[in-house]
Amino acid sequence: MAHDDTAVAEPAAAGTGAPTDIRILKSVCRSCHGGCGVKLHVHDGKLVKVEGDRESPLNHGRLCPIGTATIDLVYHPDRLKYPMRRTGARGEGKWERISWDEALDEIARKLQAIKDEFGAEAIAMGTGTGRHHIRWVSRFGHALGTPNWCEPGFAQCFHPRVNTSILTMGDLPVNDFTSGTKPQCIVYWGHNPMNSGPDGETRFAVRESLEGNPKIIVIDPRRTELAAKADYWLQLRPGTDDALALAMLNTIIEEKLYDEEFVRDWTHGFEQLAERVKQYTPEWAAPITWVPAEQIRAATRLYAATRPSMMEWGCAIEHTPNCIQTVRAISMLPALTGNVDVPGGWVLGMKGLGRFPSLIENLSPEMNAKRLGADRFKMLSGEGADLPAAHIPTLLEAMRDGVPYPVKAFLVFGNNTLTTFGNAKMAHEALMKLDLLVVADLFMTPTCELADIVLPAASWPELDQLAGLPTIAANVVLAQQKAVRIGECKSDEEIFIELARKMKLDLCTEEVDEVLASQLAGGCKVPLDELRERGFHSMPIRHYKYKEKGFKTPTGKLELYSTRLADMGYDPLPYYEEPPESPISTPEVAKDFPLVLTSGARIPFFFNSEHRMIRVLRRAHPDPIVEVHPDTAAALGIRHGDWIWIETLRGKIQQKAKLTPGIDPRVVHVQHGWWFPEEKGPDHGVWRSNANVLTRNGPPYDPAMGTYHLRGLLCRIAPVTPAAS
């Protein structure tokens, strides 16, 4: 049946006066990229209720605060509802309403002119975190002929784990939350999933995994809810995760705590790894990480002795220029202990969705070579990438300075660039230099305010899509269904298709449903209409799949020594590298900026820079918070609740002090993603509390991934005086 007819009638409860013609559509919440199953209740074309789907294996009917505010999101009075064209100077805040035909005709005309004069590579595509539209952004770019697309997390969040895991074991491992086996030990490394739910590993699944009373090891500079429950909390110095992982590998190998059979039969390069990590003892790591050597040993012994074990790792490990080797080192802990593709541990995905048709084959080898970063960062922009992307600092230089060649246009879909790109001031300078900036979003963000044309995007209950979760693994496939339409809003996918048709492109012109059906045909083979009616399809998880055909690596084994890294000219074994700005590497900077800055912890009421305009969520968390140890605060005359300055070599911002003993006196933590939608444009307070005013995006970069230094920077703090505020 057609998906518009999949809703079922729900009778009104006796005496309630509730409408009797409610349609209920099963869908998937995408207010973050967690993927909770939901039921959308629609009456007279209006969304009247959103509830969790109790049948969903990912959330069992529960929703987080963000999901429960969906109706407030959809019907928010400040939603963008029609296209607009800038009439004044860029950033002046003057707009006129235009039609979709006018908007798309103008965009198509200007893109074609730029392509004709400068080449397709002078057009860049941008997007935000991985929701429904992320792959469609690069797809349209490839259809247009440009290799330059970017997403702020590709070098800094998740994709270092994706690309590294594919090189190491042939696939991205995910945690086995749905097969029924409870883990006996869980390591939470740079990840606090109680406040987040990325990529289908929802906060609800995490809480359920705790019901088996597992041993818990938390590696985090902050005393989180999980750290308070932990058997071992390793409170490391931000940015030294690689040192800690290497010391744990040293302990496992020196004390022979590894799974001898798995290591012998299914790993490649154990002897080389053993030789490499000999130098990285817990005693070596202790002064670097600030974690006592005996605590490192004790936590490692507990982990190695307790099976099955899960490794819950987060983006904190991907925020330094030694990103790839940090991910590699951590991934070897499950490998050495035999916790890969086992019940209750790491599992390799069941691939319920076929490969997304990215259209990258439309790019010639010569055009692929023009991708910004391809000449240096092969795991981000070249042969070592699952989906090659442009290197953002290099892209910004091309926009601002025309080096190595000019980028004249930037099309941004679902990304508030000024809050989510490292070094926000450089991002602003680059956007101001563009000939064409197009932004599609739900609300008028500080980034929208700089655009030439703003397009009103559909929110997740207003569009049709698929979600294969966990991402890459696709053990559960969910249907996202269009329940309502707001104003003239269009889904990003629809915008790309219409723009491709306007430009008379040969590709990217088919209907959305054709692409979705092809993905299902290449995966779980459930018909699209049937999936929409059922809401989701769970793939039965098979374990120990490597015993059938080996790992999808050149050696057929899990590669501790990476042959592909060696072939690309990178070190095939993990190593330690001190962050480029730290108390150790830059002591001269530390004299004036004596504290170590960390950032990025998730706020349960927002998602990165999103949702701060939703009143019920903002009431729960009205202000940006910086965490400071009471002893540090007392020495500087800072009280709990004071607004304070946080300053680095790049700039300074202010946030509200929260005094807590759960952070090292030498460390402060700032919240990221802050802007103030309630304040008058065009900047909406984006410079006041934005953590990316403080961050750096310059070299040195990770040699393979191009990752820059976002965590473990040096800072100083001071009270905000009334005159200065």
Secondary structure, 3 states (H helix, E strand, C coil): CCHHHCCEEECCCCCCCCCCCEEEEEEECCCCCCCCEEEEEEECCEEEEEEECCCCCCCCCCCCHHHHCHHHHHCCCCCCCCCEEECCCCCCCCEEECCHHHHHHHHHHHHHHHHHHHCHHHEEEEECCCCCCHHHHHHHHHHHCCCCEECCCCCCCCHHHHHHHHHHHCCCEEECCCCCCCCCEEEEECCCCCCCCHHHCCHHHHHHHHHHCCEEEEECCECCHHHHHCCEEECCCCCCHHHHHHHHHHHHHHCCCCCHHHHHHHEECHHHHHHHHCCCCHHHHHHHHCCCHHHHHHHHHHHHHCCCEEEEECHHHHCCCCHHHHHHHHHHHHHHCCCECCCCCEEECCCCCCCCCCCHHHCCHHHHHCCCCCCCCHHHHCCCCCCCCCCHHHHHHHHHHCCCCCCCEEEEECCCHHHHCCCHHHHHHHHHCCCEEEEEECCCCCCHHHCCEEEEECCHHHCCEEEEECCCCCCEEEEECCCCCCCCCECHHHHHHHHHHHCCCCCCCCCHHHHHHHHHHCCCCCCHHHHHHHCEEECCCCCCCHHHHCCCCCCCCEECCCHHHHHCCCCCCCCCCCCCCCCCCCHHHHHHCCEEEEECCCCCCCECCECCCCHHHHHHCCCCEEEECHHHHHHCCCCCCCEEEEECCCCEEEEEEEECCCECCCEEEECCCCCCCCCCCCCCCCCCCCHHHCCCCCCCCCCCCCCCCCCCEEEEEEECCCCCC
